[in-house]
Amino acid sequence: MAFQVEFVSPEAALYSGEGTQVIARTRGGGEIAFLAGHEPFVGSLQASEVRVTETGGDVQSFAVRSGFVSVTGDSVTVLSDAAVPATEIDVAAAQADLAAAEAALSADADDAFAAEDAKWAELLLRLAQGGDAA
């Protein structure tokens, strides 16, 4: 049974389609799979991969820096100010961002912002290479 799936950012709708399953990683809750008829749910997302299995069986992968997932019986909506389809990741930019974050961390190992930037860049690079980003 299919349901509506949408990825929305402040700038644009990144994806809209029908899916049979969405897998996301919530803060403090680990990975969770959503199927049609799932109980209503709202969760905070951590930087991770979100996978959408489309009705035809194809799997769409997205890097999500943070945000929220909202689930009703017939739809799943991911709200994030930083989400990128895996097929559109700019590898050179992610490598440059990782180098900058690592430089900032070498100057200040307790720089929480640089640590988050490094995690995000590493996630982008793993997804761009087709690896499991869990």
Biotite code that builds the C-alpha atoms (Angstrom):
import biotite.structure as struc

atoms = struc.array([
    struc.Atom([0.000, 0.000, 0.000], chain_id="A", res_id=1, res_name="MET", atom_name="CA", element="C"),
    struc.Atom([1.431, 3.380, -1.039], chain_id="A", res_id=2, res_name="ALA", atom_name="CA", element="C"),
    struc.Atom([1.467, 6.731, 0.721], chain_id="A", res_id=3, res_name="PHE", atom_name="CA", element="C"),
    struc.Atom([2.582, 10.267, -0.099], chain_id="A", res_id=4, res_name="GLN", atom_name="CA", element="C"),
    struc.Atom([6.210, 11.213, 0.689], chain_id="A", res_id=5, res_name="VAL", atom_name="CA", element="C"),
    struc.Atom([7.525, 14.778, 0.678], chain_id="A", res_id=6, res_name="GLU", atom_name="CA", element="C"),
    struc.Atom([10.853, 16.428, 1.516], chain_id="A", res_id=7, res_name="PHE", atom_name="CA", element="C"),
    struc.Atom([10.476, 20.137, 2.203], chain_id="A", res_id=8, res_name="VAL", atom_name="CA", element="C"),
    struc.Atom([13.055, 22.817, 2.960], chain_id="A", res_id=9, res_name="SER", atom_name="CA", element="C"),
    struc.Atom([12.572, 26.562, 3.421], chain_id="A", res_id=10, res_name="PRO", atom_name="CA", element="C"),
    struc.Atom([13.787, 27.096, -0.149], chain_id="A", res_id=11, res_name="GLU", atom_name="CA", element="C"),
    struc.Atom([11.849, 24.434, -2.039], chain_id="A", res_id=12, res_name="ALA", atom_name="CA", element="C"),
    struc.Atom([10.109, 21.103, -2.158], chain_id="A", res_id=13, res_name="ALA", atom_name="CA", element="C"),
    struc.Atom([12.965, 18.653, -2.775], chain_id="A", res_id=14, res_name="LEU", atom_name="CA", element="C"),
    struc.Atom([10.904, 15.562, -3.452], chain_id="A", res_id=15, res_name="TYR", atom_name="CA", element="C"),
    struc.Atom([7.311, 14.525, -3.779], chain_id="A", res_id=16, res_name="SER", atom_name="CA", element="C"),
    struc.Atom([6.182, 11.051, -4.708], chain_id="A", res_id=17, res_name="GLY", atom_name="CA", element="C"),
    struc.Atom([4.525, 7.843, -3.639], chain_id="A", res_id=18, res_name="GLU", atom_name="CA", element="C"),
    struc.Atom([6.366, 5.383, -1.477], chain_id="A", res_id=19, res_name="GLY", atom_name="CA", element="C"),
    struc.Atom([5.854, 2.089, 0.283], chain_id="A", res_id=20, res_name="THR", atom_name="CA", element="C"),
    struc.Atom([8.469, 2.651, 3.002], chain_id="A", res_id=21, res_name="GLN", atom_name="CA", element="C"),
    struc.Atom([10.556, 5.464, 4.481], chain_id="A", res_id=22, res_name="VAL", atom_name="CA", element="C"),
    struc.Atom([13.503, 4.763, 6.774], chain_id="A", res_id=23, res_name="ILE", atom_name="CA", element="C"),
    struc.Atom([14.911, 7.601, 8.885], chain_id="A", res_id=24, res_name="ALA", atom_name="CA", element="C"),
    struc.Atom([17.181, 7.968, 11.929], chain_id="A", res_id=25, res_name="ARG", atom_name="CA", element="C"),
    struc.Atom([15.649, 9.914, 14.808], chain_id="A", res_id=26, res_name="THR", atom_name="CA", element="C"),
    struc.Atom([17.537, 11.519, 17.661], chain_id="A", res_id=27, res_name="ARG", atom_name="CA", element="C"),
    struc.Atom([17.733, 9.097, 20.539], chain_id="A", res_id=28, res_name="GLY", atom_name="CA", element="C"),
    struc.Atom([15.484, 6.597, 18.787], chain_id="A", res_id=29, res_name="GLY", atom_name="CA", element="C"),
    struc.Atom([17.663, 4.991, 16.145], chain_id="A", res_id=30, res_name="GLY", atom_name="CA", element="C"),
    struc.Atom([16.412, 3.980, 12.726], chain_id="A", res_id=31, res_name="GLU", atom_name="CA", element="C"),
    struc.Atom([12.687, 3.726, 12.243], chain_id="A", res_id=32, res_name="ILE", atom_name="CA", element="C"),
    struc.Atom([10.735, 2.483, 9.227], chain_id="A", res_id=33, res_name="ALA", atom_name="CA", element="C"),
    struc.Atom([7.404, 3.990, 8.259], chain_id="A", res_id=34, res_name="PHE", atom_name="CA", element="C"),
    struc.Atom([4.820, 2.043, 6.273], chain_id="A", res_id=35, res_name="LEU", atom_name="CA", element="C"),
    struc.Atom([1.306, 2.960, 5.168], chain_id="A", res_id=36, res_name="ALA", atom_name="CA", element="C"),
    struc.Atom([-1.043, 3.181, 8.131], chain_id="A", res_id=37, res_name="GLY", atom_name="CA", element="C"),
    struc.Atom([1.739, 3.962, 10.623], chain_id="A", res_id=38, res_name="HIS", atom_name="CA", element="C"),
    struc.Atom([0.576, 5.554, 13.843], chain_id="A", res_id=39, res_name="GLU", atom_name="CA", element="C"),
    struc.Atom([0.883, 9.354, 13.809], chain_id="A", res_id=40, res_name="PRO", atom_name="CA", element="C"),
    struc.Atom([4.447, 10.297, 14.688], chain_id="A", res_id=41, res_name="PHE", atom_name="CA", element="C"),
    struc.Atom([6.643, 13.391, 14.930], chain_id="A", res_id=42, res_name="VAL", atom_name="CA", element="C"),
    struc.Atom([10.361, 12.967, 15.503], chain_id="A", res_id=43, res_name="GLY", atom_name="CA", element="C"),
    struc.Atom([13.544, 14.985, 15.411], chain_id="A", res_id=44, res_name="SER", atom_name="CA", element="C"),
    struc.Atom([16.067, 13.779, 12.839], chain_id="A", res_id=45, res_name="LEU", atom_name="CA", element="C"),
    struc.Atom([19.804, 13.609, 13.276], chain_id="A", res_id=46, res_name="GLN", atom_name="CA", element="C"),
    struc.Atom([22.296, 13.953, 10.427], chain_id="A", res_id=47, res_name="ALA", atom_name="CA", element="C"),
    struc.Atom([21.771, 10.748, 8.492], chain_id="A", res_id=48, res_name="SER", atom_name="CA", element="C"),
    struc.Atom([20.515, 9.097, 5.365], chain_id="A", res_id=49, res_name="GLU", atom_name="CA", element="C"),
    struc.Atom([16.753, 8.916, 4.765], chain_id="A", res_id=50, res_name="VAL", atom_name="CA", element="C"),
    struc.Atom([15.682, 6.226, 2.295], chain_id="A", res_id=51, res_name="ARG", atom_name="CA", element="C"),
    struc.Atom([12.414, 6.227, 0.373], chain_id="A", res_id=52, res_name="VAL", atom_name="CA", element="C"),
    struc.Atom([11.263, 3.029, -1.306], chain_id="A", res_id=53, res_name="THR", atom_name="CA", element="C"),
    struc.Atom([9.068, 4.124, -4.191], chain_id="A", res_id=54, res_name="GLU", atom_name="CA", element="C"),
    struc.Atom([6.036, 2.191, -5.380], chain_id="A", res_id=55, res_name="THR", atom_name="CA", element="C"),
    struc.Atom([8.013, 0.811, -8.344], chain_id="A", res_id=56, res_name="GLY", atom_name="CA", element="C"),
    struc.Atom([10.702, -0.559, -6.003], chain_id="A", res_id=57, res_name="GLY", atom_name="CA", element="C"),
    struc.Atom([13.376, 2.084, -6.644], chain_id="A", res_id=58, res_name="ASP", atom_name="CA", element="C"),
    struc.Atom([15.058, 3.495, -3.537], chain_id="A", res_id=59, res_name="VAL", atom_name="CA", element="C"),
    struc.Atom([15.748, 7.223, -3.326], chain_id="A", res_id=60, res_name="GLN", atom_name="CA", element="C"),
    struc.Atom([18.398, 8.270, -0.831], chain_id="A", res_id=61, res_name="SER", atom_name="CA", element="C"),
    struc.Atom([18.716, 11.693, 0.817], chain_id="A", res_id=62, res_name="PHE", atom_name="CA", element="C"),
    struc.Atom([21.303, 13.199, 3.145], chain_id="A", res_id=63, res_name="ALA", atom_name="CA", element="C"),
    struc.Atom([19.491, 15.091, 5.899], chain_id="A", res_id=64, res_name="VAL", atom_name="CA", element="C"),
    struc.Atom([21.500, 17.313, 8.241], chain_id="A", res_id=65, res_name="ARG", atom_name="CA", element="C"),
    struc.Atom([18.717, 17.663, 10.794], chain_id="A", res_id=66, res_name="SER", atom_name="CA", element="C"),
    struc.Atom([15.039, 18.386, 10.868], chain_id="A", res_id=67, res_name="GLY", atom_name="CA", element="C"),
    struc.Atom([11.790, 16.643, 11.613], chain_id="A", res_id=68, res_name="PHE", atom_name="CA", element="C"),
    struc.Atom([9.735, 13.784, 10.257], chain_id="A", res_id=69, res_name="VAL", atom_name="CA", element="C"),
    struc.Atom([5.958, 13.911, 10.481], chain_id="A", res_id=70, res_name="SER", atom_name="CA", element="C"),
    struc.Atom([3.879, 10.826, 9.807], chain_id="A", res_id=71, res_name="VAL", atom_name="CA", element="C"),
    struc.Atom([0.147, 10.402, 9.377], chain_id="A", res_id=72, res_name="THR", atom_name="CA", element="C"),
    struc.Atom([-1.637, 7.315, 8.119], chain_id="A", res_id=73, res_name="GLY", atom_name="CA", element="C"),
    struc.Atom([-1.307, 8.373, 4.488], chain_id="A", res_id=74, res_name="ASP", atom_name="CA", element="C"),
    struc.Atom([1.781, 10.612, 4.325], chain_id="A", res_id=75, res_name="SER", atom_name="CA", element="C"),
    struc.Atom([5.356, 11.085, 5.506], chain_id="A", res_id=76, res_name="VAL", atom_name="CA", element="C"),
    struc.Atom([6.846, 14.569, 5.430], chain_id="A", res_id=77, res_name="THR", atom_name="CA", element="C"),
    struc.Atom([10.502, 15.355, 6.105], chain_id="A", res_id=78, res_name="VAL", atom_name="CA", element="C"),
    struc.Atom([11.145, 18.988, 7.051], chain_id="A", res_id=79, res_name="LEU", atom_name="CA", element="C"),
    struc.Atom([14.793, 20.016, 6.921], chain_id="A", res_id=80, res_name="SER", atom_name="CA", element="C"),
    struc.Atom([16.768, 23.135, 6.162], chain_id="A", res_id=81, res_name="ASP", atom_name="CA", element="C"),
    struc.Atom([19.586, 20.955, 4.769], chain_id="A", res_id=82, res_name="ALA", atom_name="CA", element="C"),
    struc.Atom([18.642, 17.917, 2.708], chain_id="A", res_id=83, res_name="ALA", atom_name="CA", element="C"),
    struc.Atom([20.277, 16.730, -0.497], chain_id="A", res_id=84, res_name="VAL", atom_name="CA", element="C"),
    struc.Atom([19.346, 13.877, -2.827], chain_id="A", res_id=85, res_name="PRO", atom_name="CA", element="C"),
    struc.Atom([22.314, 11.460, -2.927], chain_id="A", res_id=86, res_name="ALA", atom_name="CA", element="C"),
    struc.Atom([22.430, 11.799, -6.711], chain_id="A", res_id=87, res_name="THR", atom_name="CA", element="C"),
    struc.Atom([22.997, 15.573, -6.433], chain_id="A", res_id=88, res_name="GLU", atom_name="CA", element="C"),
    struc.Atom([25.819, 15.676, -3.874], chain_id="A", res_id=89, res_name="ILE", atom_name="CA", element="C"),
    struc.Atom([28.716, 17.926, -4.864], chain_id="A", res_id=90, res_name="ASP", atom_name="CA", element="C"),
    struc.Atom([31.711, 15.762, -3.919], chain_id="A", res_id=91, res_name="VAL", atom_name="CA", element="C"),
    struc.Atom([34.305, 18.519, -4.354], chain_id="A", res_id=92, res_name="ALA", atom_name="CA", element="C"),
    struc.Atom([32.330, 20.878, -2.109], chain_id="A", res_id=93, res_name="ALA", atom_name="CA", element="C"),
    struc.Atom([31.868, 18.149, 0.525], chain_id="A", res_id=94, res_name="ALA", atom_name="CA", element="C"),
    struc.Atom([35.610, 17.394, 0.466], chain_id="A", res_id=95, res_name="GLN", atom_name="CA", element="C"),
    struc.Atom([36.405, 21.100, 0.891], chain_id="A", res_id=96, res_name="ALA", atom_name="CA", element="C"),
    struc.Atom([33.887, 21.380, 3.750], chain_id="A", res_id=97, res_name="ASP", atom_name="CA", element="C"),
    struc.Atom([35.426, 18.339, 5.462], chain_id="A", res_id=98, res_name="LEU", atom_name="CA", element="C"),
    struc.Atom([38.933, 19.785, 5.135], chain_id="A", res_id=99, res_name="ALA", atom_name="CA", element="C"),
    struc.Atom([37.758, 23.110, 6.620], chain_id="A", res_id=100, res_name="ALA", atom_name="CA", element="C"),
    struc.Atom([35.994, 21.354, 9.498], chain_id="A", res_id=101, res_name="ALA", atom_name="CA", element="C"),
    struc.Atom([39.049, 19.197, 10.220], chain_id="A", res_id=102, res_name="GLU", atom_name="CA", element="C"),
    struc.Atom([41.264, 22.303, 10.212], chain_id="A", res_id=103, res_name="ALA", atom_name="CA", element="C"),
    struc.Atom([38.913, 24.009, 12.667], chain_id="A", res_id=104, res_name="ALA", atom_name="CA", element="C"),
    struc.Atom([38.906, 20.903, 14.880], chain_id="A", res_id=105, res_name="LEU", atom_name="CA", element="C"),
    struc.Atom([42.700, 20.721, 14.862], chain_id="A", res_id=106, res_name="SER", atom_name="CA", element="C"),
    struc.Atom([42.741, 24.321, 16.122], chain_id="A", res_id=107, res_name="ALA", atom_name="CA", element="C"),
    struc.Atom([40.022, 23.650, 18.716], chain_id="A", res_id=108, res_name="ASP", atom_name="CA", element="C"),
    struc.Atom([39.089, 20.026, 19.378], chain_id="A", res_id=109, res_name="ALA", atom_name="CA", element="C"),
    struc.Atom([36.027, 21.177, 21.363], chain_id="A", res_id=110, res_name="ASP", atom_name="CA", element="C"),
    struc.Atom([34.496, 23.186, 18.483], chain_id="A", res_id=111, res_name="ASP", atom_name="CA", element="C"),
    struc.Atom([31.004, 21.644, 18.392], chain_id="A", res_id=112, res_name="ALA", atom_name="CA", element="C"),
    struc.Atom([30.053, 23.469, 15.192], chain_id="A", res_id=113, res_name="PHE", atom_name="CA", element="C"),
    struc.Atom([33.128, 22.151, 13.367], chain_id="A", res_id=114, res_name="ALA", atom_name="CA", element="C"),
    struc.Atom([32.397, 18.642, 14.648], chain_id="A", res_id=115, res_name="ALA", atom_name="CA", element="C"),
    struc.Atom([28.846, 18.841, 13.238], chain_id="A", res_id=116, res_name="GLU", atom_name="CA", element="C"),
    struc.Atom([30.188, 20.229, 9.953], chain_id="A", res_id=117, res_name="ASP", atom_name="CA", element="C"),
    struc.Atom([32.638, 17.305, 9.746], chain_id="A", res_id=118, res_name="ALA", atom_name="CA", element="C"),
    struc.Atom([29.857, 14.762, 10.380], chain_id="A", res_id=119, res_name="LYS", atom_name="CA", element="C"),
    struc.Atom([27.723, 16.358, 7.673], chain_id="A", res_id=120, res_name="TRP", atom_name="CA", element="C"),
    struc.Atom([30.561, 16.375, 5.119], chain_id="A", res_id=121, res_name="ALA", atom_name="CA", element="C"),
    struc.Atom([31.417, 12.742, 5.927], chain_id="A", res_id=122, res_name="GLU", atom_name="CA", element="C"),
    struc.Atom([27.761, 11.762, 5.458], chain_id="A", res_id=123, res_name="LEU", atom_name="CA", element="C"),
    struc.Atom([27.648, 13.495, 2.077], chain_id="A", res_id=124, res_name="LEU", atom_name="CA", element="C"),
    struc.Atom([30.831, 11.763, 0.940], chain_id="A", res_id=125, res_name="LEU", atom_name="CA", element="C"),
    struc.Atom([29.631, 8.301, 2.033], chain_id="A", res_id=126, res_name="ARG", atom_name="CA", element="C"),
    struc.Atom([26.315, 8.749, 0.222], chain_id="A", res_id=127, res_name="LEU", atom_name="CA", element="C"),
    struc.Atom([28.004, 10.108, -2.899], chain_id="A", res_id=128, res_name="ALA", atom_name="CA", element="C"),
    struc.Atom([30.164, 6.969, -2.973], chain_id="A", res_id=129, res_name="GLN", atom_name="CA", element="C"),
    struc.Atom([27.086, 4.770, -2.626], chain_id="A", res_id=130, res_name="GLY", atom_name="CA", element="C"),
    struc.Atom([28.011, 3.644, 0.871], chain_id="A", res_id=131, res_name="GLY", atom_name="CA", element="C"),
    struc.Atom([25.788, 2.951, 3.848], chain_id="A", res_id=132, res_name="ASP", atom_name="CA", element="C"),
    struc.Atom([25.573, 6.184, 5.811], chain_id="A", res_id=133, res_name="ALA", atom_name="CA", element="C"),
    struc.Atom([23.858, 4.785, 8.882], chain_id="A", res_id=134, res_name="ALA", atom_name="CA", element="C"),
])
